[in-house]
Amino acid sequence: MDSIEIQNLLHQREPYLMVDKVLEFGQKHIKVEKNHTGEEAHVKGHFPGAPVVPGAMLQEICTQGAGILLTKNYSPVPNYNSEKTKGHAIGVLNKVEYAKFLSIVKPERKISATIELLENNKNLFKFKAKVFQDGNLMAKFKFNLMNISDEYLY
């Protein structure tokens, strides 16, 4: 998927768009990639002189990857487009069951995340995810997303 298609599937935009590329895609799994340049505000301020990608941004990479999977496979409307389709908020974070950070993630090196859909019940979706850098497992997450009416966003 190119960046235009990713933006059609997600509401997020720069500087908060955390998926640069989709590497793998299936009915219940997705693998995405992000490369922080080190110039992002959340990296420059975390920590000056010794930049680290914040754990919250690692969760967000996984959340947005899962959001792409939901939009492609579980959208309540066909041909969803984040710019044009109204009435639906897809992939709203409902719960982080756990977040485990195993090592420090540095900018200027690619980050990949594998996200797996474990279960879905109507508009509630449960996921697990792993974040890797340089082939090493850096973080693990388990979280829920929901598809809801976009009236809750306004």
C-alpha positions in Angstrom: 0.0 0.0 0.0 1.3 3.4 -0.8 1.0 6.5 1.4 -2.1 7.8 -0.5 -4.0 4.6 0.2 -2.9 4.6 3.8 -4.3 8.1 4.2 -7.6 7.0 2.6 -7.8 4.3 5.3 -6.8 6.3 8.4 -7.9 9.7 9.8 -4.4 10.5 11.1 -2.2 12.9 9.2 1.3 14.2 9.6 2.8 14.8 12.1 0.8 12.0 13.8 0.7 9.5 10.9 2.7 6.6 12.3 2.6 4.1 9.3 4.9 4.8 6.4 4.3 1.4 4.6 2.3 -1.8 4.7 4.7 -4.7 4.3 2.2 -7.6 4.7 -1.6 -7.7 4.7 -4.2 -10.5 5.4 -7.6 -11.0 6.8 -6.4 -11.1 10.4 -2.9 -9.8 10.3 -0.9 -6.8 9.1 2.8 -5.8 9.2 3.6 -2.1 9.0 6.8 0.0 9.0 7.7 3.4 10.3 11.0 5.3 10.1 11.4 8.2 12.5 13.9 10.7 11.2 14.7 12.1 14.6 13.3 15.5 13.6 9.7 14.7 14.9 8.8 16.9 17.9 8.0 13.8 20.0 11.4 12.4 19.3 13.4 15.7 19.7 11.9 16.3 23.1 12.3 12.7 24.2 15.2 13.1 25.2 17.4 16.0 23.9 20.9 14.7 23.2 19.8 11.0 23.5 16.6 10.7 21.4 14.3 7.7 22.0 11.0 6.9 20.2 8.4 7.2 23.0 6.5 4.1 24.0 3.2 5.8 23.3 4.3 6.2 19.7 5.1 2.5 19.5 1.6 1.8 20.7 0.2 4.2 18.1 2.1 2.5 15.2 0.3 -0.7 16.2 -3.0 1.0 16.7 -2.8 2.6 13.3 -1.7 -0.6 11.6 -4.7 -2.4 13.2 -6.9 0.5 12.0 -5.8 -0.1 8.4 -6.7 -3.8 8.8 -10.1 -2.9 10.2 -10.8 -0.4 7.4 -9.9 -2.8 4.7 -11.6 -5.9 6.1 -14.2 -4.9 8.7 -15.5 -1.5 7.6 -19.2 -0.9 8.2 -19.3 0.8 4.7 -17.8 -0.4 1.4 -15.0 1.6 -0.1 -14.4 3.7 3.0 -12.4 6.9 2.5 -11.3 8.9 5.5 -11.7 12.2 3.6 -15.2 11.5 2.2 -17.0 8.9 4.2 -19.0 10.4 7.1 -20.8 8.7 10.0 -18.0 6.2 11.1 -14.9 6.3 13.2 -13.0 3.1 12.5 -10.4 1.8 14.9 -10.9 3.9 18.0 -8.6 2.8 20.8 -10.8 1.4 23.6 -8.4 -0.4 25.9 -4.7 -1.2 26.3 -4.7 -4.5 28.1 -0.9 -4.5 28.4 2.2 -2.7 27.1 5.6 -4.3 27.6 8.7 -2.4 26.6 11.7 -4.6 26.3 14.3 -2.3 24.9 14.9 1.3 23.9 13.8 2.2 20.3 16.1 4.7 18.5 15.1 7.0 15.7 16.7 6.9 12.2 16.3 3.1 12.1 13.2 1.4 10.7 10.6 0.0 13.1 8.2 -2.8 12.0 5.1 -3.9 13.8 3.2 -7.2 13.3 -0.4 -6.9 14.4 -2.8 -9.9 14.7 -6.5 -9.8 15.2 -7.4 -12.2 18.0 -11.1 -11.8 18.2 -14.0 -9.6 17.1 -17.5 -9.2 18.5 -19.6 -6.9 16.4 -17.7 -3.6 16.6 -15.1 -4.6 19.2 -11.8 -6.0 18.0 -9.0 -7.4 20.1 -5.4 -7.4 18.9 -1.9 -8.4 19.9 1.2 -6.7 18.4 4.9 -6.9 18.5 7.4 -4.1 17.6 10.8 -4.9 16.1 13.9 -2.9 15.3 17.0 -4.4 13.6 15.3 -7.8 13.9 15.0 -7.5 17.7 11.7 -7.6 19.7 11.4 -4.2 21.3 7.8 -4.1 22.6 4.6 -6.1 22.9 1.0 -4.9 23.2 -2.5 -6.2 23.6 -5.3 -3.8 22.9 -8.9 -3.3 21.7 -10.2 -1.1 19.0 -13.8 -0.2 18.2 -15.8 1.0 15.2 -18.1 3.7 16.4 -20.3 6.5 15.1 -18.2 9.6 14.4 -20.7 11.7 16.3 -18.6 10.9 19.4 -15.7 12.8 17.8 -17.4 16.1 17.6 
